[in-house]
């Protein structure tokens, strides 16, 4: 096994040339790559309790629950960030088929634009329990707009889901009230009391549907970034440096050992 210090002294020039060549080629490649800007939003999920009609009329209920959502609700939002349903409206809204210079039109073009957008977007849970939405694009304004719009789409998706559940509950209560009014088997006083209960519940769900509480609370909306996020010059150059040194070391050791065996065979 040759001495590494001695090997470095003998082949320092080749190492220097290899590093310079690697840096120059990497710099040229990174220079011609399009700059990618990152739009990012930071949010927290709202509690499912926000869709509970009791919170509007009961102070005791209000004191029991936090306005912030649970980790399970955050995981549900992160999972929804993988659905094509969230991305398809953004493709139409921002004209991404044209922006991505796709030759296909119609549904095929939209499908390709969705794939491209999902590749350049990331929805995840941060170490602090926040919902992070990140979108990269060559246009800084578009990157921020897409990040904000994607966050809004996630909010709208879950808000509509809770709204449908409340709508179904209100319709069931209205049907129950109609059946109650049609029956004659109850005393008038008890019947009136149950009708009042039904009407109160219907009013609560009606108010909740009109309010449409959000499922996401945005803490930090995306703004157009000033500096590009990709390509990462320092990280790329550091990786090329380590790879060049490793390849140079393997090549030098192999060359030294080959020379050693050739000399030994000549003797």
C-alpha contacts under 8 A as a table, 3 or more apart, distances in Angstrom:
res1	aa1	res2	aa2	distance
2	X	6	X	7.60
2	X	7	X	6.95
2	X	253	X	7.58
2	X	256	X	7.71
3	X	6	X	5.26
3	X	7	X	6.05
4	X	7	X	4.84
4	X	8	X	6.00
5	X	8	X	5.08
5	X	9	X	6.33
6	X	9	X	5.10
6	X	10	X	6.21
7	X	10	X	5.12
7	X	11	X	6.05
7	X	12	X	7.98
7	X	252	X	7.73
8	X	11	X	5.26
8	X	12	X	5.20
9	X	12	X	5.35
10	X	13	X	7.92
11	X	14	X	5.37
11	X	15	X	6.40
11	X	252	X	7.81
12	X	15	X	5.08
12	X	16	X	6.17
13	X	16	X	5.11
13	X	17	X	6.21
14	X	17	X	5.11
14	X	18	X	6.06
15	X	18	X	5.07
15	X	19	X	6.14
15	X	245	X	7.31
15	X	248	X	6.56
16	X	19	X	5.18
16	X	20	X	6.12
17	X	20	X	5.18
17	X	21	X	6.00
18	X	21	X	5.15
18	X	22	X	6.07
18	X	244	X	6.80
18	X	248	X	7.64
19	X	22	X	5.08
19	X	23	X	6.07
19	X	241	X	6.49
19	X	244	X	6.35
19	X	245	X	7.64
20	X	23	X	5.12
20	X	24	X	6.06
21	X	24	X	5.21
21	X	25	X	6.14
22	X	25	X	5.30
22	X	26	X	6.01
22	X	240	X	6.60
22	X	241	X	7.45
22	X	244	X	7.07
23	X	26	X	5.13
23	X	27	X	5.94
23	X	237	X	6.53
23	X	240	X	7.20
23	X	241	X	7.60
24	X	27	X	5.12
24	X	28	X	6.15
25	X	28	X	5.16
25	X	29	X	6.16
26	X	29	X	5.08
26	X	30	X	6.08
26	X	236	X	7.67
26	X	237	X	6.99
26	X	240	X	7.58
27	X	30	X	5.14
27	X	31	X	5.91
27	X	233	X	7.92
27	X	237	X	7.93
28	X	31	X	5.04
28	X	32	X	6.45
29	X	32	X	5.50
29	X	33	X	6.38
30	X	33	X	5.11
30	X	231	X	6.52
30	X	233	X	7.28
31	X	34	X	7.92
33	X	231	X	7.37
34	X	138	X	6.76
34	X	231	X	7.99
35	X	138	X	5.77
35	X	228	X	5.95
35	X	229	X	7.51
35	X	230	X	5.78
35	X	231	X	6.40
36	X	136	X	5.81
36	X	137	X	5.16
36	X	138	X	4.69
36	X	139	X	7.58
36	X	140	X	7.96
36	X	228	X	5.55
36	X	229	X	5.81
36	X	230	X	4.80
36	X	231	X	6.88
37	X	136	X	5.32
37	X	137	X	5.37
37	X	138	X	5.84
37	X	139	X	6.71
37	X	140	X	5.26
37	X	143	X	6.47
37	X	225	X	6.50
37	X	227	X	7.00
37	X	228	X	4.52
37	X	229	X	5.23
37	X	230	X	6.74
38	X	134	X	6.54
38	X	135	X	5.60
38	X	136	X	4.47
38	X	137	X	6.69
38	X	140	X	7.08
38	X	143	X	5.94
38	X	144	X	7.18
38	X	225	X	6.71
38	X	228	X	7.07
38	X	229	X	5.96
39	X	134	X	5.59
39	X	135	X	5.20
39	X	136	X	6.33
39	X	140	X	7.30
39	X	143	X	4.76
39	X	144	X	4.11
39	X	145	X	7.54
39	X	146	X	7.49
39	X	147	X	5.58
39	X	222	X	5.46
39	X	223	X	6.65
39	X	224	X	6.62
39	X	225	X	6.80
40	X	132	X	6.96
40	X	133	X	5.51
40	X	134	X	4.42
40	X	135	X	6.55
40	X	144	X	6.71
40	X	147	X	5.85
40	X	148	X	7.80
40	X	221	X	7.13
40	X	222	X	4.93
40	X	223	X	7.71
41	X	132	X	5.83
41	X	133	X	5.26
41	X	134	X	6.69
41	X	147	X	6.38
41	X	148	X	6.60
41	X	151	X	7.40
41	X	218	X	7.38
41	X	219	X	7.73
41	X	220	X	5.57
41	X	221	X	4.73
41	X	222	X	4.89
42	X	130	X	6.55
42	X	131	X	5.77
42	X	132	X	4.97
42	X	133	X	6.78
42	X	218	X	6.17
42	X	219	X	5.54
42	X	220	X	4.97
42	X	221	X	6.55
43	X	130	X	5.82
43	X	131	X	4.95
43	X	132	X	6.55
43	X	216	X	6.49
43	X	217	X	5.49
43	X	218	X	4.22
43	X	219	X	5.02
43	X	220	X	6.76
44	X	68	X	6.98
44	X	69	X	7.30
44	X	74	X	7.62
44	X	129	X	7.70
44	X	130	X	5.25
44	X	131	X	5.61
44	X	216	X	5.87
44	X	217	X	5.31
44	X	218	X	6.54
44	X	219	X	7.22
45	X	68	X	6.00
45	X	69	X	4.84
45	X	70	X	7.58
45	X	73	X	6.74
45	X	74	X	5.93
45	X	77	X	7.94
45	X	130	X	7.99
45	X	131	X	7.41
45	X	215	X	5.86
45	X	216	X	4.50
45	X	217	X	6.01
46	X	50	X	6.99
46	X	67	X	6.09
46	X	68	X	4.72
46	X	69	X	4.58
46	X	214	X	6.94
46	X	215	X	4.84
46	X	216	X	5.27
46	X	217	X	6.25
47	X	50	X	5.63
47	X	66	X	6.93
47	X	67	X	5.33
47	X	68	X	4.81
47	X	69	X	3.70
47	X	70	X	6.75
47	X	73	X	7.74
47	X	215	X	7.31
48	X	51	X	5.70
48	X	52	X	7.20
48	X	69	X	6.64
48	X	73	X	7.97
48	X	215	X	7.76
49	X	52	X	4.99
49	X	55	X	7.28
49	X	65	X	7.05
49	X	67	X	7.44
50	X	53	X	7.94
50	X	55	X	7.18
50	X	67	X	7.13
50	X	213	X	6.38
51	X	162	X	6.88
51	X	208	X	7.04
51	X	213	X	6.67
52	X	55	X	5.86
52	X	56	X	7.96
53	X	56	X	5.68
53	X	57	X	7.41
53	X	204	X	5.69
53	X	205	X	6.14
53	X	208	X	6.33
54	X	57	X	5.46
54	X	58	X	5.66
54	X	61	X	6.90
54	X	204	X	7.87
55	X	58	X	5.41
55	X	59	X	7.05
55	X	61	X	5.77
55	X	62	X	5.54
56	X	59	X	7.98
56	X	204	X	7.75
58	X	61	X	5.39
58	X	62	X	6.52
59	X	62	X	4.94
59	X	63	X	6.41
60	X	63	X	5.30
60	X	64	X	6.58
61	X	64	X	5.20
61	X	65	X	6.83
62	X	65	X	6.01
63	X	66	X	7.79
66	X	69	X	7.44
69	X	72	X	7.99
69	X	73	X	5.93
69	X	74	X	6.98
70	X	73	X	5.28
70	X	74	X	6.50
71	X	74	X	4.94
71	X	75	X	6.16
71	X	129	X	7.41
72	X	75	X	5.06
72	X	76	X	6.27
73	X	76	X	5.03
73	X	77	X	6.45
74	X	77	X	5.16
74	X	78	X	6.31
74	X	125	X	7.38
74	X	129	X	7.96
74	X	130	X	7.91
74	X	131	X	6.94
75	X	78	X	5.01
75	X	79	X	6.10
75	X	125	X	7.58
76	X	79	X	5.07
76	X	80	X	6.21
77	X	80	X	5.03
77	X	81	X	6.43
77	X	131	X	8.00
77	X	154	X	6.93
78	X	81	X	5.16
78	X	82	X	7.44
78	X	123	X	5.83
78	X	124	X	5.60
78	X	125	X	6.94
78	X	131	X	7.46
79	X	82	X	5.77
79	X	83	X	7.63
80	X	83	X	5.47
80	X	86	X	7.63
80	X	154	X	7.06
81	X	86	X	6.95
81	X	122	X	7.89
81	X	123	X	5.67
81	X	154	X	7.07
82	X	86	X	7.93
82	X	118	X	7.80
82	X	123	X	7.85
83	X	86	X	5.78
83	X	87	X	7.30
84	X	87	X	5.20
84	X	88	X	6.08
84	X	114	X	6.99
85	X	88	X	5.68
85	X	89	X	7.54
86	X	89	X	6.78
86	X	90	X	7.59
86	X	150	X	7.11
86	X	153	X	5.99
86	X	154	X	6.71
86	X	157	X	7.72
87	X	90	X	5.28
87	X	91	X	6.52
87	X	114	X	6.08
87	X	117	X	7.50
87	X	118	X	7.50
87	X	150	X	7.27
88	X	91	X	5.24
88	X	92	X	6.81
88	X	110	X	7.19
88	X	111	X	7.98
88	X	114	X	6.19
89	X	92	X	5.31
89	X	93	X	6.01
90	X	93	X	4.85
90	X	94	X	5.92
90	X	95	X	7.96
90	X	96	X	7.85
90	X	146	X	7.40
90	X	149	X	7.24
90	X	150	X	7.43
91	X	94	X	5.67
91	X	95	X	5.68
91	X	96	X	4.96
91	X	97	X	6.86
91	X	110	X	6.69
91	X	113	X	6.56
91	X	114	X	6.65
92	X	95	X	5.12
92	X	96	X	6.81
92	X	110	X	7.87
93	X	96	X	7.98
95	X	98	X	5.83
95	X	99	X	6.34
96	X	99	X	4.59
96	X	100	X	5.76
96	X	113	X	6.23
97	X	100	X	5.47
97	X	101	X	6.34
97	X	102	X	5.57
97	X	105	X	7.69
97	X	109	X	6.13
97	X	110	X	6.36
97	X	112	X	7.95
97	X	113	X	5.56
98	X	101	X	4.95
98	X	102	X	6.21
99	X	102	X	7.82
100	X	113	X	7.10
102	X	105	X	7.75
102	X	109	X	6.61
102	X	112	X	7.84
102	X	113	X	7.65
103	X	109	X	7.37
104	X	108	X	6.19
104	X	109	X	4.54
105	X	108	X	6.14
105	X	109	X	4.48
105	X	110	X	7.20
106	X	109	X	5.46
106	X	110	X	6.40
107	X	110	X	5.01
107	X	111	X	6.01
108	X	111	X	5.02
108	X	112	X	6.26
109	X	112	X	5.17
109	X	113	X	6.12
110	X	113	X	5.00
110	X	114	X	6.09
111	X	114	X	5.11
111	X	115	X	6.34
112	X	115	X	5.06
112	X	116	X	6.19
113	X	116	X	4.98
113	X	117	X	6.03
114	X	117	X	5.08
114	X	118	X	6.04
115	X	118	X	5.23
115	X	119	X	6.17
116	X	119	X	5.13
116	X	120	X	6.47
117	X	120	X	5.13
117	X	121	X	6.10
118	X	121	X	5.00
118	X	122	X	7.39
119	X	122	X	7.92
120	X	135	X	5.77
120	X	136	X	5.34
120	X	137	X	7.33
121	X	133	X	7.44
121	X	134	X	5.56
121	X	135	X	4.31
121	X	136	X	6.41
122	X	132	X	7.84
122	X	133	X	5.82
122	X	134	X	5.08
122	X	135	X	6.43
123	X	131	X	7.30
123	X	132	X	5.74
123	X	133	X	4.64
123	X	134	X	6.48
124	X	131	X	6.09
124	X	132	X	5.41
124	X	133	X	6.76
125	X	128	X	7.95
125	X	129	X	5.98
125	X	130	X	5.60
125	X	131	X	4.98
125	X	132	X	6.02
126	X	129	X	5.36
126	X	130	X	5.19
126	X	131	X	6.41
126	X	132	X	6.47
127	X	130	X	7.38
133	X	147	X	6.11
133	X	150	X	7.53
133	X	151	X	6.69
134	X	147	X	5.92
135	X	143	X	5.64
135	X	144	X	7.36
135	X	146	X	6.61
135	X	147	X	5.47
136	X	143	X	5.56
137	X	140	X	6.60
137	X	142	X	6.82
137	X	143	X	5.08
138	X	143	X	7.56
139	X	142	X	5.25
139	X	143	X	6.14
140	X	143	X	5.06
140	X	144	X	6.39
140	X	224	X	5.04
140	X	225	X	5.73
140	X	226	X	7.57
141	X	144	X	5.33
141	X	145	X	6.14
141	X	223	X	7.54
141	X	224	X	4.79
141	X	225	X	7.64
142	X	145	X	4.87
142	X	146	X	5.91
142	X	224	X	7.75
143	X	146	X	5.28
143	X	147	X	6.26
143	X	224	X	7.02
144	X	147	X	5.16
144	X	148	X	6.26
144	X	222	X	5.01
144	X	223	X	5.30
144	X	224	X	5.17
144	X	225	X	7.57
145	X	148	X	5.24
145	X	149	X	6.00
145	X	222	X	7.32
145	X	223	X	7.87
145	X	224	X	7.98
146	X	149	X	4.97
146	X	150	X	5.86
147	X	150	X	5.18
147	X	151	X	6.25
147	X	222	X	6.40
148	X	151	X	5.19
148	X	152	X	6.21
148	X	221	X	6.42
148	X	222	X	5.99
149	X	152	X	4.95
149	X	153	X	6.10
150	X	153	X	5.02
150	X	154	X	6.33
151	X	154	X	5.22
151	X	155	X	6.32
152	X	155	X	5.00
152	X	156	X	6.05
153	X	156	X	4.95
153	X	157	X	6.00
154	X	157	X	5.16
154	X	158	X	6.45
155	X	158	X	5.52
155	X	159	X	5.92
155	X	214	X	6.40
155	X	215	X	5.38
155	X	216	X	5.50
156	X	159	X	4.94
156	X	160	X	5.91
156	X	214	X	7.71
156	X	215	X	7.81
157	X	160	X	5.36
157	X	161	X	6.32
158	X	161	X	4.88
158	X	162	X	6.30
158	X	215	X	6.19
159	X	162	X	5.31
159	X	163	X	6.05
159	X	212	X	6.86
159	X	213	X	6.99
159	X	214	X	5.91
159	X	215	X	5.74
160	X	163	X	4.79
160	X	164	X	6.06
161	X	164	X	5.28
161	X	165	X	6.53
162	X	165	X	5.15
162	X	166	X	6.28
163	X	166	X	5.11
163	X	167	X	5.98
163	X	209	X	6.24
163	X	212	X	6.90
164	X	167	X	4.92
164	X	168	X	6.12
165	X	168	X	5.19
165	X	169	X	6.26
166	X	169	X	4.99
166	X	170	X	6.14
166	X	205	X	6.40
166	X	208	X	7.87
166	X	209	X	7.00
167	X	170	X	5.13
167	X	171	X	6.19
167	X	205	X	7.60
167	X	209	X	7.24
168	X	171	X	5.12
168	X	172	X	6.18
169	X	172	X	5.09
169	X	173	X	6.24
169	X	205	X	7.82
170	X	173	X	5.01
170	X	174	X	6.16
170	X	201	X	7.92
170	X	202	X	5.71
170	X	205	X	6.02
170	X	206	X	7.30
171	X	174	X	5.02
171	X	175	X	6.23
172	X	175	X	5.14
172	X	176	X	6.16
173	X	176	X	4.93
173	X	177	X	6.12
173	X	198	X	6.45
173	X	201	X	7.57
173	X	202	X	6.46
174	X	177	X	5.03
174	X	178	X	6.23
174	X	198	X	7.65
174	X	202	X	7.04
175	X	178	X	5.04
175	X	179	X	6.27
176	X	179	X	5.16
176	X	180	X	6.13
176	X	198	X	7.78
177	X	180	X	4.98
177	X	181	X	6.20
177	X	195	X	6.41
177	X	198	X	6.11
177	X	199	X	7.77
178	X	181	X	5.19
178	X	182	X	6.29
179	X	182	X	5.08
179	X	183	X	6.38
180	X	183	X	5.39
180	X	191	X	7.40
180	X	195	X	7.27
181	X	184	X	7.92
181	X	191	X	7.91
181	X	195	X	7.70
183	X	186	X	7.27
184	X	187	X	7.79
186	X	190	X	6.54
186	X	191	X	5.78
187	X	190	X	5.48
187	X	191	X	6.01
188	X	191	X	5.04
188	X	192	X	6.04
189	X	192	X	5.21
189	X	193	X	6.28
190	X	193	X	5.03
190	X	194	X	6.30
191	X	194	X	5.25
191	X	195	X	6.16
192	X	195	X	5.04
192	X	196	X	6.25
193	X	196	X	5.20
193	X	197	X	6.48
194	X	197	X	5.00
194	X	198	X	6.28
195	X	198	X	5.08
195	X	199	X	6.12
196	X	199	X	5.05
196	X	200	X	6.09
197	X	200	X	5.20
197	X	201	X	6.30
198	X	201	X	5.21
198	X	202	X	6.12
199	X	202	X	5.03
199	X	203	X	6.07
200	X	203	X	5.14
200	X	204	X	6.23
201	X	204	X	5.05
201	X	205	X	6.31
202	X	205	X	5.25
202	X	206	X	6.01
203	X	206	X	4.98
203	X	207	X	6.13
204	X	207	X	5.23
204	X	208	X	6.24
205	X	208	X	4.92
205	X	209	X	6.12
206	X	209	X	5.14
206	X	210	X	6.28
207	X	210	X	5.10
207	X	211	X	6.12
208	X	211	X	5.03
208	X	212	X	6.08
208	X	213	X	7.59
209	X	212	X	5.23
214	X	217	X	7.14
218	X	221	X	6.41
225	X	228	X	7.16
228	X	231	X	7.72
229	X	232	X	6.67
231	X	236	X	7.99
232	X	235	X	5.59
232	X	236	X	6.04
233	X	236	X	5.19
233	X	237	X	6.04
234	X	237	X	5.21
234	X	238	X	6.01
235	X	238	X	5.13
235	X	239	X	6.15
236	X	239	X	5.15
236	X	240	X	6.19
237	X	240	X	5.05
237	X	241	X	6.07
238	X	241	X	5.05
238	X	242	X	6.33
239	X	242	X	5.28
239	X	243	X	6.14
240	X	243	X	5.08
240	X	244	X	5.90
241	X	244	X	5.16
241	X	245	X	6.19
242	X	245	X	5.25
242	X	246	X	6.17
243	X	246	X	5.10
243	X	247	X	6.13
244	X	247	X	5.20
244	X	248	X	5.94
245	X	248	X	5.02
245	X	249	X	6.00
246	X	249	X	5.14
246	X	250	X	6.27
247	X	250	X	5.16
247	X	251	X	6.02
248	X	251	X	5.09
248	X	252	X	5.93
249	X	252	X	5.13
249	X	253	X	6.06
250	X	253	X	5.28
250	X	254	X	6.09
251	X	254	X	5.17
251	X	255	X	6.04
252	X	255	X	5.05
252	X	256	X	5.98
253	X	256	X	5.11
253	X	257	X	6.04
254	X	257	X	5.24
254	X	258	X	6.10
255	X	258	X	5.10
255	X	259	X	6.19
256	X	259	X	5.14
256	X	260	X	6.16
257	X	260	X	4.97
257	X	261	X	6.28
258	X	261	X	5.28
258	X	262	X	6.21
259	X	262	X	5.11
259	X	263	X	6.24
260	X	263	X	5.28
260	X	264	X	6.19
261	X	264	X	4.94
261	X	265	X	6.08
262	X	265	X	5.21
262	X	266	X	6.31
263	X	266	X	5.17
263	X	267	X	6.54
264	X	267	X	5.32
